[in-house]
């Protein structure tokens, strides 16, 4: 009688099996050893997560596929990061993905850990047909308001693309441009291109705020990215405003400037 595989050997095999109808699974399922039963449950959960990722990926490509089906290529997904913070710029990104883009797990940047954002940021840079970045700093935000500054950042992101897109998918905004466009509410959870843009914009801005944290310590910019957290508000009360604070935002406007910088 052939000796059964060890639990460790079965775990190793399961880590390589991605097909639910693999004939080896039926053999493992009759094995009553606790270690094998637990390993099968872990394997099933892994496949369930993988299927959810694949389903989400297909769903988030529906807008792009409909547009590609109309004969339009070079779809730019556009999103911004930084409308709510009390300090720093608003950053927009425009990303054109290829039709054969196959990286699973991309989602609204707010739904991802910083580690996953960094990973996807690198992969998007490697595979995207084009990436454009638009940045409008605190002074522009104060001059024309955050909504208009966001529009300018998005337009700049489109202009920075290496090619003119044939269509724009924009997260909850409409832009003054002749390029055909569609505004999607919560687009970063509905469109893969917009989600990719949200990741690029978020990582770009977070890196900028980490650099500002070195220049202007005491507000927690590396951790809060300029949002009005407790540490940030305490820093404002103690230190006053710094050169990248948005004076048109009430918590900053209401703070006595102690002229630290």
C-alpha positions as CSV (number, residue, x, y, z in Angstrom):
1,X,0.0,0.0,0.0
2,X,1.4,3.4,-1.0
3,X,2.3,5.6,1.9
4,X,0.2,8.8,2.0
5,X,1.8,12.1,1.4
6,X,2.9,14.0,4.5
7,X,0.8,17.0,5.6
8,X,3.7,19.3,4.7
9,X,3.9,17.8,1.2
10,X,0.1,18.3,0.7
11,X,0.4,21.9,1.9
12,X,3.2,22.5,-0.6
13,X,1.1,21.1,-3.5
14,X,-2.0,23.1,-2.5
15,X,0.0,26.3,-2.6
16,X,0.6,25.6,-6.3
17,X,-2.9,24.4,-7.3
18,X,-5.2,27.2,-8.6
19,X,-7.7,25.0,-10.5
20,X,-10.6,23.9,-8.3
21,X,-11.3,20.8,-10.3
22,X,-7.7,19.5,-10.1
23,X,-8.0,15.7,-9.6
24,X,-5.7,15.8,-6.6
25,X,-8.2,17.8,-4.6
26,X,-10.6,14.9,-4.5
27,X,-7.9,12.7,-3.1
28,X,-7.0,15.2,-0.4
29,X,-10.6,15.7,0.5
30,X,-10.9,12.1,1.8
31,X,-7.9,12.5,4.0
32,X,-9.2,13.0,7.6
33,X,-5.9,14.2,9.1
34,X,-6.5,17.5,10.9
35,X,-3.6,19.1,9.2
36,X,-4.9,18.2,5.7
37,X,-8.4,19.4,6.6
38,X,-7.1,22.7,7.7
39,X,-4.8,23.0,4.7
40,X,-7.8,22.4,2.4
41,X,-9.8,25.1,4.2
42,X,-6.9,27.6,3.7
43,X,-6.7,26.6,0.0
44,X,-10.4,27.1,-0.5
45,X,-10.3,30.6,1.1
46,X,-7.3,31.5,-1.1
47,X,-9.3,30.5,-4.2
48,X,-12.3,32.4,-3.0
49,X,-10.2,35.6,-2.5
50,X,-8.7,35.1,-6.0
51,X,-12.1,34.7,-7.5
52,X,-13.3,37.9,-5.8
53,X,-10.3,39.7,-7.2
54,X,-11.0,38.4,-10.7
55,X,-14.7,39.4,-10.5
56,X,-13.8,42.9,-9.2
57,X,-11.3,43.3,-12.0
58,X,-13.8,42.4,-14.7
59,X,-16.4,44.7,-13.1
60,X,-14.0,47.6,-13.0
61,X,-13.1,47.2,-16.7
62,X,-16.7,47.4,-17.9
63,X,-16.5,51.1,-18.6
64,X,-13.2,50.8,-20.5
65,X,-14.4,47.9,-22.5
66,X,-17.6,49.7,-23.5
67,X,-15.5,52.6,-24.8
68,X,-13.0,50.4,-26.5
69,X,-15.9,48.7,-28.2
70,X,-16.9,52.0,-29.8
71,X,-13.5,52.1,-31.4
72,X,-11.9,54.6,-29.1
73,X,-8.4,53.9,-27.8
74,X,-6.1,55.5,-25.2
75,X,-8.6,56.0,-22.4
76,X,-7.2,58.2,-19.6
77,X,-8.5,57.6,-16.1
78,X,-8.2,60.7,-14.0
79,X,-8.4,61.2,-10.2
80,X,-7.0,63.5,-7.6
81,X,-5.8,63.4,-4.0
82,X,-5.6,66.2,-1.5
83,X,-8.8,68.2,-1.6
84,X,-9.4,67.9,2.1
85,X,-6.0,68.5,3.8
86,X,-5.1,71.7,5.6
87,X,-1.7,71.8,4.0
88,X,0.2,70.8,0.9
89,X,-0.9,70.6,-2.8
90,X,-3.7,68.9,-4.6
91,X,-2.3,66.2,-6.9
92,X,-4.0,64.7,-9.9
93,X,-3.0,61.8,-12.1
94,X,-4.0,60.7,-15.5
95,X,-3.3,57.0,-16.4
96,X,-3.8,55.2,-19.7
97,X,-3.8,51.5,-19.3
98,X,-3.2,48.9,-22.1
99,X,-6.1,46.7,-23.2
100,X,-4.2,43.6,-22.0
101,X,-3.6,45.0,-18.5
102,X,-3.9,42.1,-16.1
103,X,-2.8,43.1,-12.6
104,X,-5.5,42.1,-10.1
105,X,-6.2,43.8,-6.8
106,X,-6.1,47.4,-8.0
107,X,-8.8,49.5,-6.3
108,X,-9.6,52.9,-4.9
109,X,-6.3,54.0,-3.2
110,X,-8.2,54.7,0.0
111,X,-9.1,51.0,0.3
112,X,-5.4,49.8,0.0
113,X,-2.6,49.7,2.5
114,X,0.4,51.9,1.9
115,X,2.4,48.8,1.1
116,X,0.0,47.7,-1.6
117,X,-0.2,51.2,-3.0
118,X,3.5,51.3,-3.4
119,X,3.5,47.9,-5.0
120,X,0.8,48.8,-7.5
121,X,2.4,52.2,-8.1
122,X,5.5,50.5,-9.4
123,X,3.5,48.0,-11.5
124,X,1.3,50.7,-13.0
125,X,4.4,52.7,-14.0
126,X,5.9,49.5,-15.6
127,X,2.7,48.7,-17.7
128,X,0.8,51.9,-18.3
129,X,0.9,53.4,-21.8
130,X,1.0,56.9,-20.3
131,X,1.0,58.7,-17.0
132,X,0.6,62.4,-16.4
133,X,0.8,64.3,-13.1
134,X,-0.7,67.6,-12.2
135,X,0.1,69.6,-9.1
136,X,-1.4,72.8,-7.7
137,X,0.1,74.1,-4.5
138,X,-1.4,75.8,-1.5
139,X,-1.0,79.3,-2.9
140,X,-3.1,78.4,-6.0
141,X,-5.7,76.7,-3.8
142,X,-6.0,79.9,-1.7
143,X,-6.2,82.1,-4.8
144,X,-8.9,80.2,-6.8
145,X,-10.4,77.7,-4.2
146,X,-9.8,74.0,-4.0
147,X,-12.4,73.0,-6.6
148,X,-11.0,75.1,-9.3
149,X,-7.4,74.1,-8.3
150,X,-8.4,70.5,-8.6
151,X,-9.7,71.1,-12.2
152,X,-6.4,72.8,-13.1
153,X,-4.4,69.9,-11.7
154,X,-6.5,67.4,-13.7
155,X,-6.1,69.4,-16.9
156,X,-2.3,69.5,-16.3
157,X,-2.2,65.8,-15.7
158,X,-3.9,65.2,-19.1
159,X,-1.5,67.7,-20.8
160,X,1.5,65.8,-19.2
161,X,0.5,62.5,-20.9
162,X,2.8,61.4,-23.7
163,X,-0.1,61.1,-26.1
164,X,-3.5,62.8,-26.4
165,X,-6.1,60.4,-25.0
166,X,-9.2,59.6,-27.1
167,X,-11.5,59.6,-24.0
168,X,-11.4,60.6,-20.4
169,X,-12.9,58.8,-17.4
170,X,-12.9,61.2,-14.5
171,X,-13.7,60.7,-10.9
172,X,-16.7,63.0,-10.1
173,X,-15.6,65.9,-12.1
174,X,-16.1,67.5,-15.6
175,X,-13.3,69.2,-17.3
176,X,-13.3,72.1,-19.8
177,X,-11.7,70.2,-22.7
178,X,-12.8,69.1,-26.2
179,X,-11.7,65.5,-25.4
180,X,-14.8,63.3,-25.0
181,X,-15.3,62.5,-21.3
182,X,-17.5,60.8,-18.7
183,X,-17.7,61.7,-15.0
184,X,-18.2,58.7,-12.7
185,X,-19.3,59.2,-9.1
186,X,-17.0,57.1,-6.9
187,X,-15.2,56.3,-10.1
188,X,-12.1,55.0,-8.3
189,X,-14.2,52.0,-7.3
190,X,-15.9,51.6,-10.7
191,X,-13.1,52.1,-13.2
192,X,-9.7,50.4,-13.3
193,X,-8.2,53.4,-15.1
194,X,-9.5,55.8,-12.5
195,X,-8.4,53.5,-9.6
196,X,-4.9,53.4,-11.1
197,X,-4.8,57.2,-11.3
198,X,-5.9,57.4,-7.7
199,X,-3.0,55.2,-6.7
200,X,-0.5,57.2,-8.7
201,X,-1.8,60.5,-7.3
202,X,-1.9,59.2,-3.7
203,X,1.6,57.8,-3.7
204,X,3.0,60.9,-5.4
205,X,1.4,63.2,-2.9
206,X,2.3,61.1,0.2
207,X,5.9,61.1,-0.9
208,X,5.8,64.9,-1.2
209,X,4.2,65.3,2.2
210,X,6.9,63.1,3.8
211,X,9.5,65.4,2.4
212,X,7.6,68.4,3.7
213,X,7.6,66.7,7.1
214,X,11.4,67.0,7.2
215,X,11.2,70.7,6.3
216,X,8.4,71.5,8.7
217,X,8.4,69.1,11.6
218,X,5.8,69.2,14.3
219,X,2.6,68.7,12.3
220,X,2.9,65.0,11.5
221,X,2.8,65.5,7.7
222,X,4.5,62.2,7.0
223,X,1.7,60.4,8.9
224,X,-1.4,62.5,8.2
225,X,-0.5,63.9,4.7
226,X,-1.7,67.3,5.8
227,X,-5.2,66.3,7.0
228,X,-6.5,67.8,10.2
229,X,-5.6,65.1,12.6
230,X,-5.1,65.7,16.4
231,X,-1.3,65.9,16.0
232,X,-1.7,68.4,13.1
233,X,-4.1,70.6,15.0
234,X,-1.9,70.5,18.1
235,X,1.0,71.5,15.9
236,X,-1.0,74.4,14.5
237,X,-1.9,75.6,18.0
238,X,1.6,75.4,19.3
239,X,3.7,76.4,16.2
240,X,1.4,78.4,14.1
241,X,1.1,78.0,10.3
242,X,4.0,76.9,8.1
243,X,4.6,77.9,4.4
244,X,2.6,75.1,2.9
245,X,-0.6,75.6,5.0
246,X,-3.8,76.6,3.1
247,X,-4.9,79.9,4.6
248,X,-8.3,79.7,3.0
249,X,-9.2,76.6,5.1
250,X,-10.9,77.5,8.4
251,X,-8.6,75.7,10.9
252,X,-5.6,77.5,9.4
253,X,-7.3,80.8,8.9
254,X,-8.4,80.8,12.6
255,X,-4.9,80.0,13.9
256,X,-2.7,82.8,15.2
257,X,0.4,82.7,13.1
258,X,3.4,82.5,15.4
259,X,5.8,83.1,12.5
260,X,7.9,80.0,13.2
261,X,9.1,79.8,9.6
